[in-house]
Amino acid sequence: MATVELRFSALPEHVRTARLVAAAVARRAGVDEAVLDEVRLAVGEACSRAVGLHQTGGIAAPVQVLLIEEEKQFSIEVGDEAPHTVSGDRGSGAEPGDPDAEAEEDEMGLAVISGLVDDVEVSVGEQGGSIRMTWPTIPPTVVPA
């Protein structure tokens, strides 16, 4: 199992770099060429979400992206350090701005990711959250000599 770790400041201009790195590592891991656009889009959406959460929460910590190559699959995990509240708990301590609009935008981003990736796991908690996306890999073909 090989893992590439990418950390970047929570700035929108770094999302493009994360997308490019993710696509390059996915290609090397054996993800089907036809799926690479979906990988780029899903990573871009997940990273943009994490950047937004960090900026809204005033969190200086970097966004973390793990690119994990396993035997028959390739996974990307995008992590943030923004505290997440339990769904429906938008009472005291809510972030500035419209919490309902922010929650709706967050749900839309997760819906886009779910539409692009068949295998998605979202985990959230008071210490942050992560989105893990997994794609199958194609075994390398052996060309007879």
Secondary structure, DSSP 8 states (H G I E B T S, - for coil): -EEEEEEE-S-GGGHHHHHHHHHHHHHHHT--GGGHHHHHHHHHHHHHHHHHHHHHHT--S-EEEEEEE-SSEEEEEEEE------TT--STT--SS-HHHHHHHHHHHHHHHHHH-SEEEEEEETTEEEEEEEEE---------
